[in-house]
Amino acid sequence: MENHKTFLNVEYTQTDKNLEKHLHKLLREQGFDTIMIDDIPVRIPTPDFTAIFLSRHDITHFLASGLVLRHFCDLALFFEKNRARINFINFENVIKEEGLCNFICSFLAIGQTYLGMPKGSFPEFSIDQQQVATLANRVLEDTFYNKYRSIDKKEIETMWVPRRKLLGIKHLFRSKWKYDSIENGLFFKSFIFRIYQDLQSLKWN
């Protein structure tokens, strides 16, 4: 379980700041749902809230280290189950405004093409479907052949810090195409921010 002061990492990108505002707006307008777990009422976000949060969460992980098939399956199942309750017009407007539409559609395309989700599970957004199909194939290739994710977590944690930093930068450059798929110039913004974070931490031993 994770605890955060904000829903998204608003100190990292303008996109997260913008989406954070959308999420708070949805909370004010829609409140929350309630489910029962062992006779205990538990508050959960509405599907409109979760659609934006889960989409951004998956993209953030994809940029940082890559995803596994479970992520695509979870996302597809969520949208399929909650389709009737999601305002897809608003959802499409929000993710397009932040440059996330192609990636989200490619994630859902993987769920439909390779994970058995029935056709018609998700609405077709007004984008280039061939471009989405091409991107979905590249995302899937990254999922199966991501060298960075194949490194044992303990090995990374115990690695000499300068070497770990260089490994992270090498992975970032290999992932440049991901950032370019969202926004021109985003890669270099992320690279500069990564260097800034490393200099701020000064934990080199």
C-alpha positions as a printed NumPy array, in Angstrom:
array([[  0.   ,   0.   ,   0.   ],
       [  1.242,   3.497,  -0.866],
       [  0.387,   6.831,   0.744],
       [  0.817,  10.104,  -1.085],
       [  0.085,  13.765,  -0.368],
       [ -1.32 ,  14.042,  -3.873],
       [ -2.875,  11.575,  -6.278],
       [ -0.147,  12.146,  -8.865],
       [  3.465,  13.282,  -8.696],
       [  2.719,  16.972,  -9.211],
       [  6.344,  17.968,  -8.587],
       [  7.495,  16.104, -11.686],
       [  5.505,  17.289, -14.729],
       [  2.931,  19.845, -15.779],
       [  0.824,  16.939, -17.049],
       [  0.489,  15.559, -13.531],
       [ -0.414,  19.004, -12.22 ],
       [ -3.136,  19.356, -14.848],
       [ -4.532,  15.879, -14.264],
       [ -4.464,  16.406, -10.497],
       [ -6.839,  19.347, -10.992],
       [ -9.165,  17.174, -13.082],
       [ -9.164,  14.492, -10.394],
       [-10.037,  16.959,  -7.629],
       [-12.79 ,  18.409,  -9.807],
       [-14.283,  14.934, -10.287],
       [-14.16 ,  14.309,  -6.539],
       [-16.017,  17.547,  -5.884],
       [-18.636,  16.85 ,  -8.535],
       [-19.131,  13.088,  -8.147],
       [-18.043,  12.24 ,  -4.631],
       [-17.264,   8.552,  -4.242],
       [-18.731,   5.067,  -4.535],
       [-19.132,   2.695,  -1.608],
       [-18.495,  -1.04 ,  -1.656],
       [-18.872,  -3.56 ,   1.162],
       [-15.93 ,  -5.71 ,   2.263],
       [-16.83 ,  -8.148,   5.048],
       [-19.767,  -5.913,   6.057],
       [-17.463,  -2.887,   6.213],
       [-18.305,   0.05 ,   3.921],
       [-15.285,   1.169,   1.906],
       [-15.162,   4.361,  -0.121],
       [-13.675,   4.122,  -3.599],
       [-13.309,   6.664,  -6.43 ],
       [-15.905,   6.805,  -9.189],
       [-15.103,   5.223, -12.586],
       [-14.5  ,   8.648, -14.171],
       [-11.83 ,   9.362, -11.554],
       [-10.232,   5.917, -11.829],
       [-10.15 ,   6.034, -15.64 ],
       [ -7.888,   9.088, -15.574],
       [ -5.827,   8.009, -12.58 ],
       [ -5.224,   4.446, -13.781],
       [ -4.337,   5.604, -17.291],
       [ -1.77 ,   8.108, -16.047],
       [ -0.419,   5.622, -13.502],
       [  0.216,   3.017, -16.209],
       [  1.861,   5.524, -18.547],
       [  4.14 ,   6.751, -15.745],
       [  5.272,   3.188, -15.046],
       [  5.69 ,   2.52 , -18.761],
       [  7.985,   5.527, -19.134],
       [  9.994,   4.704, -16.011],
       [ 10.598,   0.972, -16.325],
       [  8.018,  -0.654, -18.595],
       [  4.85 ,  -2.654, -17.979],
       [  3.905,  -6.322, -17.772],
       [  0.853,  -8.008, -19.308],
       [ -1.049,  -7.741, -16.019],
       [ -1.135,  -3.955, -16.363],
       [ -2.796,  -4.139, -19.79 ],
       [ -5.226,  -6.771, -18.538],
       [ -6.196,  -4.718, -15.469],
       [ -6.723,  -1.602, -17.564],
       [ -8.817,  -3.436, -20.159],
       [-10.965,  -5.162, -17.53 ],
       [-11.595,  -1.886, -15.735],
       [-12.768,  -0.095, -18.887],
       [-14.854,  -3.047, -20.051],
       [-16.612,  -3.439, -16.691],
       [-17.242,   0.284, -16.177],
       [-17.939,   1.322, -19.75 ],
       [-21.53 ,   2.363, -19.045],
       [-20.464,   4.681, -16.214],
       [-17.489,   6.426, -17.793],
       [-17.96 ,   9.735, -19.579],
       [-15.722,   8.871, -22.512],
       [-16.193,  12.24 , -24.197],
       [-14.688,  13.998, -21.187],
       [-12.06 ,  11.267, -20.779],
       [-10.956,  11.591, -24.401],
       [-10.767,  15.388, -24.15 ],
       [ -8.616,  15.202, -21.006],
       [ -6.112,  12.622, -22.254],
       [ -5.851,  14.24 , -25.679],
       [ -5.13 ,  17.582, -24.071],
       [ -2.205,  15.971, -22.212],
       [ -0.944,  13.97 , -25.215],
       [ -1.76 ,  10.592, -23.659],
       [ -4.472,   9.351, -26.018],
       [ -2.314,   7.295, -28.391],
       [ -0.651,   5.378, -25.572],
       [ -3.905,   4.649, -23.739],
       [ -5.512,   3.456, -26.957],
       [ -2.497,   1.256, -27.687],
       [ -2.749,  -0.269, -24.196],
       [ -6.436,  -1.023, -24.741],
       [ -5.696,  -2.378, -28.225],
       [ -3.323,  -4.9  , -26.662],
       [ -6.102,  -6.001, -24.317],
       [ -8.481,  -6.446, -27.216],
       [ -6.102,  -7.967, -29.766],
       [ -4.009, -10.236, -27.564],
       [ -5.776, -10.707, -24.215],
       [ -9.206, -11.787, -25.404],
       [-11.281,  -8.711, -24.625],
       [-14.391,  -8.741, -26.84 ],
       [-14.68 ,  -6.27 , -29.7  ],
       [-16.74 ,  -3.285, -28.697],
       [-15.473,  -3.38 , -25.121],
       [-14.118,   0.143, -25.511],
       [-15.277,   3.084, -27.61 ],
       [-13.166,   4.033, -30.603],
       [-11.588,   7.406, -30.033],
       [-11.19 ,   9.798, -32.948],
       [ -7.546,   9.   , -33.715],
       [ -5.537,   7.228, -36.411],
       [ -6.248,   3.537, -35.757],
       [ -3.286,   2.394, -37.882],
       [ -0.984,   4.594, -35.827],
       [ -2.414,   3.067, -32.653],
       [ -1.899,  -0.469, -34.   ],
       [  1.733,   0.3  , -34.857],
       [  2.302,   1.814, -31.418],
       [  0.626,  -1.178, -29.726],
       [  3.09 ,  -3.53 , -31.427],
       [  6.03 ,  -1.446, -30.251],
       [  4.642,  -1.284, -26.709],
       [  4.222,  -5.045, -26.691],
       [  7.778,  -5.537, -27.955],
       [  9.049,  -3.329, -25.135],
       [  7.028,  -5.398, -22.665],
       [  8.591,  -8.694, -23.743],
       [ 12.129,  -7.503, -24.487],
       [ 12.778,  -4.779, -21.911],
       [ 16.404,  -5.375, -20.807],
       [ 16.136,  -2.887, -17.952],
       [ 13.253,  -4.773, -16.323],
       [ 15.145,  -8.06 , -16.622],
       [ 17.774,  -6.854, -14.132],
       [ 17.137,  -8.169, -10.641],
       [ 15.794,  -5.474,  -8.313],
       [ 18.249,  -6.397,  -5.542],
       [ 21.118,  -6.149,  -8.003],
       [ 20.079,  -2.587,  -8.881],
       [ 19.656,  -1.619,  -5.215],
       [ 23.13 ,  -2.886,  -4.264],
       [ 24.825,  -1.557,  -7.383],
       [ 27.557,   1.098,  -7.066],
       [ 25.608,   4.359,  -7.21 ],
       [ 27.396,   6.003, -10.177],
       [ 26.951,   2.786, -12.156],
       [ 23.25 ,   2.676, -11.257],
       [ 22.83 ,   6.287, -12.339],
       [ 24.538,   5.594, -15.673],
       [ 22.337,   2.537, -16.17 ],
       [ 19.265,   4.675, -15.563],
       [ 20.431,   7.288, -18.08 ],
       [ 21.166,   4.563, -20.644],
       [ 17.655,   3.185, -20.165],
       [ 16.202,   6.692, -20.478],
       [ 17.854,   7.195, -23.875],
       [ 16.614,   3.784, -25.038],
       [ 13.127,   4.931, -24.056],
       [ 13.298,   8.229, -25.94 ],
       [ 10.665,   7.035, -28.416],
       [  8.14 ,   6.724, -25.575],
       [  8.517,  10.365, -24.588],
       [  8.475,  11.481, -28.236],
       [  5.156,   9.652, -28.668],
       [  3.622,  11.933, -26.056],
       [  5.124,  15.358, -26.7  ],
       [  7.975,  16.843, -28.724],
       [ 10.709,  17.894, -26.332],
       [  9.383,  15.881, -23.401],
       [ 12.39 ,  13.566, -23.45 ],
       [ 14.878,  16.381, -22.953],
       [ 12.757,  17.914, -20.207],
       [ 12.738,  14.541, -18.452],
       [ 16.474,  14.08 , -18.977],
       [ 17.285,  17.487, -17.488],
       [ 14.968,  16.803, -14.56 ],
       [ 16.671,  13.437, -13.965],
       [ 20.084,  15.129, -13.826],
       [ 18.685,  17.79 , -11.492],
       [ 17.309,  15.113,  -9.143],
       [ 20.639,  13.29 ,  -9.083],
       [ 22.523,  16.471,  -8.257],
       [ 20.023,  17.344,  -5.538],
       [ 20.262,  13.962,  -3.816],
       [ 24.098,  13.872,  -3.667],
       [ 23.946,  10.251,  -2.479],
       [ 26.996,   8.927,  -4.256],
       [ 28.256,   6.457,  -1.68 ]])
